[in-house]
């Protein structure tokens, strides 16, 4: 299964201590360079910057060959590259939380989920207790 992620699902799962759910559910996550840059931003929380500075072996970073999204589509670089990379790889799933990005991805024929979808899938598989996660301070 090929799964591409944008910044927000990774950021959120790191903040609640559930990043390993991505490995448990999907084995490998692919992220574009723009997502690495966003996760490395000096304004990102320390835990996020530390994680991306030495990502686990189940995270693959790939460059986007060429962006083809129309110029009138205004998304941030991580969202744009995640959508383009998912399309280029013919990914089974792209992880996006932002409404506009999800709409663009669906228009491109991609299957979309987000952080809540990951948590829901993990709960259904018995990988996480949602009541415990809901009370995790971020």
Residue frames as a rotation matrix with the C-alpha (Angstrom) as fourth column:
UNK 1
0.582 0.813 0.000 0.00
0.813 -0.582 0.000 0.00
0.000 0.000 -1.000 0.00
UNK 2
-0.547 -0.724 0.420 1.38
0.721 -0.663 -0.203 3.41
0.426 0.191 0.884 -0.98
UNK 3
0.610 0.690 -0.389 0.44
0.792 -0.511 0.334 6.19
0.031 -0.512 -0.859 1.43
UNK 4
-0.414 -0.661 0.625 1.60
0.590 -0.718 -0.369 9.79
0.693 0.216 0.688 1.02
UNK 5
0.295 0.512 -0.806 1.26
0.948 -0.265 0.178 12.27
-0.123 -0.817 -0.564 3.88
UNK 6
0.346 -0.100 0.933 1.11
0.155 -0.975 -0.162 16.00
0.925 0.200 -0.322 4.18
UNK 7
-0.613 -0.715 0.335 2.56
-0.123 -0.333 -0.935 17.81
0.780 -0.614 0.116 7.20
UNK 8
-0.175 0.589 0.789 -0.48
-0.880 -0.453 0.143 18.16
0.442 -0.669 0.598 9.44
UNK 9
0.803 0.500 -0.325 -1.27
-0.303 0.811 0.501 14.47
0.514 -0.304 0.802 10.10
UNK 10
0.122 -0.846 -0.520 2.35
0.573 0.488 -0.659 13.80
0.810 -0.217 0.544 11.02
UNK 11
-0.631 -0.339 0.698 2.55
-0.225 -0.781 -0.583 16.92
0.743 -0.525 0.416 13.17
UNK 12
0.177 0.817 0.549 -0.69
-0.864 -0.138 0.484 16.08
0.472 -0.560 0.681 15.00
UNK 13
0.816 0.125 -0.565 0.17
0.030 0.966 0.258 12.43
0.577 -0.228 0.784 15.58
UNK 14
-0.253 -0.952 -0.170 3.58
0.460 0.036 -0.887 13.44
0.851 -0.303 0.429 16.93
UNK 15
-0.521 0.068 0.851 1.98
-0.536 -0.802 -0.264 15.94
0.664 -0.593 0.454 19.30
UNK 16
0.447 0.754 0.481 -0.34
-0.871 0.244 0.426 13.32
0.204 -0.610 0.766 20.80
UNK 17
-0.300 -0.718 0.628 2.33
-0.828 0.522 0.202 10.62
-0.473 -0.460 -0.751 20.94
UNK 18
0.372 0.565 0.737 0.71
-0.093 0.813 -0.575 8.38
-0.924 0.145 0.355 18.32
UNK 19
0.131 -0.377 -0.917 3.05
-0.939 -0.344 0.008 8.69
-0.318 0.860 -0.399 15.33
UNK 20
-0.806 -0.503 0.311 3.73
-0.418 0.857 0.302 4.93
-0.419 0.114 -0.901 15.36
UNK 21
0.115 0.921 0.373 0.14
-0.026 0.378 -0.925 4.38
-0.993 0.097 0.068 14.23
UNK 22
0.491 0.028 -0.871 1.25
-0.823 -0.313 -0.474 5.31
-0.286 0.949 -0.131 10.72
UNK 23
-0.569 -0.764 -0.305 3.78
-0.812 0.581 0.061 2.47
0.130 0.282 -0.950 10.71
UNK 24
-0.702 0.342 0.625 1.31
-0.133 0.799 -0.587 0.05
-0.700 -0.495 -0.515 12.30
UNK 25
0.314 0.949 -0.012 -1.42
-0.109 0.023 -0.994 0.83
-0.943 0.313 0.110 9.79
UNK 26
0.916 0.139 -0.376 0.54
-0.340 -0.228 -0.913 1.42
-0.212 0.964 -0.161 6.60
UNK 27
0.631 -0.752 0.188 4.09
0.711 0.658 0.247 0.04
-0.309 -0.022 0.951 7.12
UNK 28
-0.550 -0.820 0.159 5.61
0.807 -0.473 0.353 2.88
-0.214 0.322 0.922 5.02
UNK 29
0.643 0.643 -0.416 4.72
0.486 -0.762 -0.428 6.54
-0.593 0.073 -0.802 4.62
UNK 30
-0.214 -0.655 0.725 6.00
0.966 -0.253 0.056 8.63
0.146 0.712 0.687 1.73
UNK 31
0.578 0.357 -0.734 6.49
0.480 -0.876 -0.048 12.36
-0.660 -0.324 -0.678 2.18
UNK 32
0.611 -0.361 0.705 7.68
0.612 -0.350 -0.709 15.00
0.503 0.864 0.007 -0.27
UNK 33
-0.421 -0.906 -0.051 10.56
0.790 -0.338 -0.512 17.39
0.446 -0.256 0.858 0.39
UNK 34
-0.345 0.346 0.873 8.17
-0.214 -0.934 0.285 20.27
0.914 -0.088 0.396 1.12
UNK 35
0.770 0.618 -0.156 6.73
-0.034 0.285 0.958 18.30
0.637 -0.733 0.240 4.05
UNK 36
0.222 -0.791 -0.570 10.25
0.937 0.334 -0.099 17.74
0.269 -0.513 0.816 5.41
UNK 37
-0.639 -0.478 0.603 10.85
0.386 -0.877 -0.286 21.48
0.666 0.050 0.744 5.15
UNK 38
0.113 0.773 0.624 7.60
-0.389 -0.544 0.744 22.32
0.914 -0.327 0.239 6.96
UNK 39
0.843 0.179 -0.508 8.26
0.322 0.588 0.742 19.80
0.431 -0.789 0.438 9.74
UNK 40
-0.023 -0.959 -0.282 11.78
0.974 0.041 -0.221 21.27
0.223 -0.280 0.934 10.11
UNK 41
0.248 0.173 0.953 10.54
0.231 -0.966 0.115 24.84
0.941 0.191 -0.280 10.41
UNK 42
-0.772 -0.636 0.006 12.09
0.172 -0.218 -0.961 26.66
0.612 -0.740 0.278 13.40
UNK 43
-0.494 0.662 0.564 8.58
-0.835 -0.541 -0.096 27.49
0.241 -0.518 0.820 14.62
UNK 44
0.290 0.554 -0.780 7.55
-0.266 0.830 0.491 23.81
0.919 0.065 0.388 14.72
UNK 45
0.840 0.040 0.542 7.55
-0.542 0.128 0.831 22.19
-0.036 -0.991 0.129 18.16
UNK 46
-0.105 -0.977 0.187 10.85
-0.963 0.147 0.226 20.67
-0.248 -0.156 -0.956 19.27
UNK 47
-0.112 0.098 0.989 9.44
-0.174 0.978 -0.116 17.11
-0.978 -0.186 -0.093 19.13
UNK 48
0.869 0.465 0.167 8.41
0.109 0.150 -0.983 17.58
-0.482 0.873 0.080 15.50
UNK 49
0.644 -0.696 -0.318 11.77
-0.741 -0.464 -0.485 19.03
0.189 0.548 -0.815 14.45
UNK 50
-0.231 -0.741 0.630 13.66
-0.824 0.494 0.279 16.29
-0.518 -0.455 -0.725 16.31
UNK 51
0.278 0.434 0.857 11.57
0.027 0.888 -0.459 13.54
-0.960 0.151 0.235 14.70
UNK 52
0.985 0.157 0.072 12.10
0.077 -0.024 -0.997 14.79
-0.155 0.987 -0.036 11.16
UNK 53
0.410 -0.904 -0.123 15.82
-0.907 -0.418 0.045 15.41
-0.092 0.093 -0.991 11.73
UNK 54
-0.815 -0.579 0.030 16.24
-0.574 0.812 0.107 11.61
-0.086 0.070 -0.994 11.97
UNK 55
0.136 0.981 -0.139 13.04
-0.989 0.142 0.038 10.11
0.057 0.132 0.990 10.54
UNK 56
0.076 -0.055 0.996 12.35
-0.411 0.908 0.081 6.43
-0.908 -0.415 0.047 11.18
UNK 57
-0.838 -0.541 0.062 13.16
-0.201 0.412 0.889 3.89
-0.507 0.733 -0.455 8.48
UNK 58
-0.338 0.789 0.513 9.47
0.819 0.515 -0.252 3.50
-0.463 0.335 -0.821 7.62
UNK 59
0.618 0.448 -0.646 9.37
0.094 -0.858 -0.506 7.08
-0.780 0.252 -0.572 6.25
UNK 60
-0.154 -0.617 0.772 10.51
0.936 0.159 0.314 7.60
-0.316 0.771 0.553 2.66
UNK 61
0.191 0.125 -0.974 11.26
-0.042 -0.990 -0.135 11.09
-0.981 0.066 -0.184 1.40
UNK 62
-0.145 -0.178 0.973 10.80
0.922 0.332 0.198 11.55
-0.359 0.926 0.116 -2.34
UNK 63
-0.767 -0.146 -0.625 11.15
-0.062 -0.953 0.298 14.55
-0.639 0.267 0.722 -4.59
UNK 64
0.427 0.900 0.082 8.20
0.193 -0.002 -0.981 15.62
-0.883 0.435 -0.174 -6.69
UNK 65
-0.235 -0.544 0.805 9.12
0.880 0.233 0.415 15.27
-0.414 0.806 0.424 -10.34
UNK 66
-0.928 0.018 0.373 7.05
0.190 -0.838 0.511 18.18
0.322 0.545 0.774 -11.57
UNK 67
-0.568 0.772 -0.284 4.09
0.214 -0.194 -0.957 20.04
-0.795 -0.605 -0.055 -10.20
UNK 68
-0.849 0.323 0.417 1.11
0.436 -0.017 0.900 20.15
0.298 0.946 -0.127 -12.49
UNK 69
-0.100 0.865 -0.493 -1.52
0.901 -0.131 -0.413 21.75
-0.421 -0.485 -0.766 -10.29
UNK 70
0.280 0.269 0.921 -3.09
0.744 -0.668 -0.031 24.77
0.607 0.694 -0.387 -11.95
UNK 71
-0.723 -0.646 0.245 -1.73
0.396 -0.678 -0.619 28.13
0.566 -0.351 0.746 -10.81
UNK 72
-0.218 0.718 0.661 -5.17
-0.544 -0.651 0.529 29.15
0.810 -0.244 0.533 -9.58
UNK 73
0.676 0.351 -0.648 -5.09
0.295 0.677 0.674 26.33
0.676 -0.647 0.354 -7.01
UNK 74
0.021 -0.635 0.772 -3.66
-0.609 -0.621 -0.494 27.96
0.793 -0.459 -0.400 -3.90
UNK 75
0.924 0.126 -0.361 -2.35
0.182 0.686 0.704 25.35
0.336 -0.717 0.611 -1.48
UNK 76
0.584 -0.794 0.168 0.69
-0.683 -0.369 0.630 25.42
-0.438 -0.483 -0.758 0.74
UNK 77
-0.073 -0.707 -0.703 3.80
-0.959 0.244 -0.145 23.67
0.274 0.664 -0.696 -0.63
UNK 78
-0.814 -0.243 0.527 3.41
-0.449 0.839 -0.307 20.56
-0.368 -0.487 -0.792 1.52
UNK 79
0.095 0.941 0.326 -0.18
-0.165 0.338 -0.927 20.04
-0.982 0.034 0.187 0.44
UNK 80
0.583 0.114 -0.804 0.62
-0.778 -0.205 -0.594 20.66
-0.232 0.972 -0.030 -3.22
UNK 81
-0.362 -0.824 -0.436 3.60
-0.891 0.444 -0.098 18.31
0.275 0.352 -0.895 -3.26
UNK 82
-0.669 0.175 0.722 1.76
-0.318 0.811 -0.491 15.61
-0.672 -0.558 -0.487 -1.30
UNK 83
0.440 0.898 0.019 -1.09
-0.287 0.160 -0.944 15.66
-0.851 0.410 0.328 -3.82
UNK 84
0.488 -0.323 -0.811 1.23
-0.868 -0.080 -0.490 15.67
0.094 0.943 -0.320 -6.83
UNK 85
-0.620 -0.781 0.079 3.41
-0.783 0.609 -0.127 12.91
0.051 -0.141 -0.989 -5.36
UNK 86
-0.334 0.590 0.735 0.36
-0.234 0.703 -0.671 10.79
-0.913 -0.396 -0.097 -4.52
UNK 87
0.710 0.600 -0.368 -0.85
-0.463 0.004 -0.887 11.20
-0.531 0.800 0.280 -8.08
UNK 88
0.187 -0.735 -0.652 2.57
-0.946 0.044 -0.321 10.39
0.264 0.677 -0.687 -9.58
UNK 89
-0.796 -0.531 0.289 2.99
-0.600 0.752 -0.272 7.29
-0.073 -0.390 -0.918 -7.40
UNK 90
-0.171 0.858 -0.484 -0.62
-0.375 0.397 0.837 6.23
0.911 0.325 0.254 -7.94
UNK 91
-0.919 -0.255 0.301 -0.89
-0.345 0.152 -0.926 6.12
0.190 -0.955 -0.228 -4.15
UNK 92
-0.479 0.754 -0.450 -3.62
0.651 0.648 0.395 4.16
0.590 -0.104 -0.801 -2.46
UNK 93
0.604 0.637 -0.479 -4.16
0.790 -0.400 0.465 6.98
0.104 -0.659 -0.745 0.03
UNK 94
-0.395 -0.666 0.633 -3.08
0.371 -0.746 -0.553 10.56
0.840 0.016 0.542 0.69
UNK 95
0.039 0.329 -0.943 -3.25
0.999 -0.022 0.033 11.99
-0.010 -0.944 -0.330 4.21
UNK 96
-0.726 -0.127 0.676 -4.51
0.249 -0.965 0.086 15.57
0.641 0.230 0.732 4.27
UNK 97
-0.494 0.564 -0.662 -6.46
0.805 0.008 -0.593 17.47
-0.329 -0.826 -0.458 6.92
UNK 98
-0.702 0.164 -0.693 -7.16
-0.144 -0.986 -0.088 20.79
-0.697 0.038 0.716 5.22
UNK 99
0.199 0.945 0.260 -10.55
0.176 0.226 -0.958 21.01
-0.964 0.237 -0.122 3.46
UNK 100
0.602 0.035 -0.797 -9.34
-0.675 -0.511 -0.532 22.73
-0.426 0.859 -0.284 0.31
UNK 101
-0.462 -0.856 -0.230 -6.44
-0.874 0.396 0.283 20.29
-0.151 0.332 -0.931 -0.15
UNK 102
-0.573 0.338 0.747 -8.78
0.039 0.921 -0.387 17.33
-0.819 -0.192 -0.541 0.39
UNK 103
0.531 0.830 -0.174 -11.15
-0.082 -0.153 -0.985 18.71
-0.844 0.537 -0.013 -2.26
UNK 104
0.295 -0.517 -0.804 -8.31
-0.944 -0.289 -0.160 19.16
-0.149 0.806 -0.573 -4.79
UNK 105
-0.729 -0.615 0.300 -6.99
-0.588 0.787 0.186 15.64
-0.351 -0.041 -0.936 -4.08
UNK 106
-0.197 0.752 0.629 -10.45
0.197 0.658 -0.726 14.13
-0.960 -0.019 -0.278 -4.59
UNK 107
0.673 0.408 -0.616 -10.80
-0.447 -0.439 -0.779 16.06
-0.589 0.800 -0.113 -7.86
UNK 108
-0.124 -0.825 -0.552 -7.55
-0.992 0.118 0.048 14.38
0.025 0.553 -0.833 -8.93
UNK 109
0.466 0.442 -0.766 -9.13
-0.501 0.846 0.183 11.00
0.729 0.299 0.616 -8.21
UNK 110
-0.603 -0.779 -0.173 -7.15
-0.234 0.380 -0.895 10.31
0.763 -0.499 -0.411 -5.03
UNK 111
0.426 0.620 -0.659 -8.43
0.529 0.420 0.738 8.53
0.734 -0.663 -0.149 -1.94
UNK 112
-0.301 -0.474 0.828 -8.12
-0.278 -0.787 -0.551 10.86
0.912 -0.396 0.105 1.04
UNK 113
0.514 0.379 -0.770 -8.01
0.717 0.303 0.628 10.47
0.471 -0.875 -0.116 4.79
UNK 114
0.225 -0.445 0.867 -6.77
-0.381 -0.859 -0.342 12.69
0.897 -0.253 -0.363 7.57
UNK 115
-0.743 -0.579 0.334 -5.64
-0.493 0.137 -0.859 12.53
0.452 -0.803 -0.388 11.15
UNK 116
-0.189 0.750 0.634 -9.09
-0.883 0.153 -0.444 11.62
-0.430 -0.644 0.633 12.44
UNK 117
0.683 0.407 -0.607 -9.41
-0.676 0.667 -0.313 8.93
0.278 0.624 0.731 9.78
UNK 118
-0.229 -0.849 -0.477 -6.06
-0.334 0.529 -0.780 7.45
0.915 -0.019 -0.404 10.87
UNK 119
-0.784 -0.044 0.619 -7.18
-0.620 0.051 -0.783 7.45
0.003 -0.998 -0.067 14.51
UNK 120
0.255 0.956 0.142 -10.53
-0.912 0.287 -0.293 5.91
-0.321 -0.055 0.945 13.57
UNK 121
0.517 -0.141 -0.844 -8.88
-0.502 0.748 -0.433 3.17
0.693 0.648 0.316 11.50
UNK 122
-0.572 -0.816 -0.077 -6.41
-0.348 0.327 -0.879 2.49
0.743 -0.476 -0.471 14.31
UNK 123
-0.497 0.474 0.727 -9.23
-0.820 0.017 -0.572 2.26
-0.283 -0.881 0.380 16.86
UNK 124
0.579 0.759 -0.297 -11.17
-0.815 0.535 -0.221 -0.18
-0.009 0.370 0.929 14.68
UNK 125
0.352 -0.552 -0.756 -8.04
-0.213 0.740 -0.638 -2.34
0.912 0.385 0.143 14.45
UNK 126
0.921 0.084 -0.379 -7.51
0.332 0.337 0.881 -2.16
0.201 -0.938 0.283 18.21
UNK 127
0.044 -0.990 0.132 -4.25
0.784 -0.048 -0.619 -0.21
0.619 0.131 0.775 17.89
UNK 128
-0.866 -0.307 0.394 -5.32
0.064 -0.850 -0.523 2.78
0.495 -0.428 0.756 19.96
UNK 129
-0.224 0.777 -0.589 -7.75
0.968 0.107 -0.228 3.72
-0.114 -0.621 -0.776 22.73
UNK 130
-0.201 0.170 0.965 -9.52
0.531 -0.808 0.253 6.86
0.823 0.563 0.072 21.54
UNK 131
0.853 0.517 -0.071 -10.63
0.323 -0.416 0.850 7.78
0.410 -0.748 -0.522 25.06
UNK 132
0.395 -0.798 -0.456 -7.00
0.735 -0.024 0.678 7.84
-0.552 -0.602 0.577 26.19
UNK 133
-0.475 -0.582 0.660 -5.91
0.872 -0.414 0.262 9.83
0.120 0.700 0.704 23.11
UNK 134
0.282 0.681 0.676 -8.71
0.518 -0.701 0.490 12.35
0.807 0.212 -0.551 23.65
UNK 135
0.987 0.100 -0.123 -7.26
0.155 -0.439 0.885 13.14
0.035 -0.893 -0.449 27.07
UNK 136
0.165 -0.986 0.029 -3.64
0.980 0.168 0.108 13.40
-0.111 0.011 0.994 25.92
UNK 137
0.626 -0.007 -0.780 -2.30
0.102 -0.991 0.090 16.92
-0.773 -0.136 -0.620 26.46
UNK 138
0.673 -0.376 0.636 -0.70
0.715 0.111 -0.691 18.34
0.190 0.920 0.343 23.31
